[in-house]
Amino acid sequence: MVRIRLARPGQGSAVEALVAVALGGDGEVALAGAFAAAIEAGGGRIRLPYGEGLVLVACPADDSGQVLGMLYVCPPIRLIDDCADLGRQVQQRLTEAVAEVELLAVAERARRRGIGGMLLDAARDTLRGRSCKLLYVKVRHDDKPVLGWYRRRGYQLLPQGQPIVIRVAGRPVGFADGTDGYRVLVKPI
Ligand SMILES: CC(C)(COP(=O)(O)OP(=O)(O)OC[C@H]1O[C@@H](n2cnc3c(N)ncnc32)[C@H](O)[C@@H]1OP(=O)(O)O)[C@@H](O)C(=O)NCCC(=O)NCCS
C-alpha cells in the first residue's frame, strides 16, 4: 500500500534525488539543493512570490520514511509576473485558477504500480478544492512515452505553436505554446 501526502521535514534529500530524476542530468546542477532546503524548513508547502507550490510524495503505508515518488505543482509564476499591468486582482485569480505540474518522478524500482497516476490524481483533487480550473504540464517534445502516459490520463496535447489561452480581465492571454522544445498538455479540473 502506498499513501500520497504532503512532503515533510526529513524527506528533503529523498525528494531532491527524485527531482534530479524528473529533470534529468542538467536539473541536478540547476536546482542544487533548493528543494531539500525548502522541505526541511517548512515541509511540502513552499511559499512563492504568488501563492504556494505543493510537493506531494508517495510513501509506503508502513510510514518507513521512504519516498517512492514525488510531484511538484505550482502557479504559473512567469505568466503572473507578465500580467502585472492588469492589476493585483487579476494576478490573484491567475494564481488560483491555473497550475503547472512542474516535476513528477517515481523511483525506478516502484514504477508501473500506479504511483505516478496516484500522484497526479492527488494533485488534481487538492487543486480542485482550491478553485483551480486548469492543470498543465510541459513534456520534452521527443519524449513519446511520457507524452503518451499523460494522454492516457486525459491530458490533451496542444498542437505546437498553439498557446494555452485564458481570459484575464476580459481579454485573451496566451502562454506556454510548445515552441521551446517542450510540448504542452492541458487538463481542465
Ligand atoms: C512517468 C512516470 C512518472 C510514471 O510513473 P509510474 O508510477 O510508473 O506510473 P503508473 O504506474 O501510474 O503508470 C505506468 C504504467 O504502469 C501501468 N500500471 C499502473 N498500475 C499498475 C499495476 N498495478 N500493475 C501493472 N501495471 C500497472 C499503467 O497502466 C501505466 O501504463 P500506461 O501508461 O500504458 O497506462 C515514471 O515513469 C517516471 O518517473 N519517469 C521518469 C521521470 C519522468 O519522465 N517524469 C515526467 C516528466 S514530466
The ligand as an ORCA input file, in Angstrom:
! r2SCAN-3c Opt
* xyz 0 1
  C       6.365      8.876    -15.962
  C       6.427      8.238    -14.575
  C       6.233      9.329    -13.544
  C       5.300      7.207    -14.451
  O       5.290      6.700    -13.130
  P       4.623      5.258    -12.783
  O       4.440      5.206    -11.328
  O       5.369      4.185    -13.430
  O       3.198      5.456    -13.476
  P       1.962      4.445    -13.423
  O       2.340      3.204    -12.709
  O       0.806      5.246    -12.934
  O       1.761      4.165    -14.952
  C       2.751      3.465    -15.698
  C       2.166      2.271    -16.393
  O       2.033      1.215    -15.446
  C       0.744      0.617    -15.595
  N       0.272      0.227    -14.271
  C      -0.324      1.015    -13.370
  N      -0.642      0.294    -12.268
  C      -0.200     -0.963    -12.499
  C      -0.217     -2.152    -11.744
  N      -0.736     -2.177    -10.506
  N       0.349     -3.257    -12.282
  C       0.889     -3.209    -13.509
  N       0.931     -2.104    -14.288
  C       0.391     -1.006    -13.791
  C      -0.142      1.687    -16.122
  O      -1.163      1.114    -16.893
  C       0.799      2.528    -16.949
  O       0.767      2.152    -18.287
  P       0.013      3.094    -19.337
  O       0.778      4.375    -19.425
  O       0.088      2.298    -20.578
  O      -1.357      3.330    -18.815
  C       7.764      7.486    -14.351
  O       7.974      6.613    -15.436
  C       8.977      8.375    -14.204
  O       9.295      8.821    -13.095
  N       9.725      8.643    -15.311
  C      10.962      9.414    -15.229
  C      10.714     10.875    -14.976
  C       9.747     11.478    -15.961
  O       9.812     11.235    -17.157
  N       8.842     12.312    -15.427
  C       7.831     13.020    -16.183
  C       8.366     14.302    -16.629
  S       7.036     15.424    -16.942
*
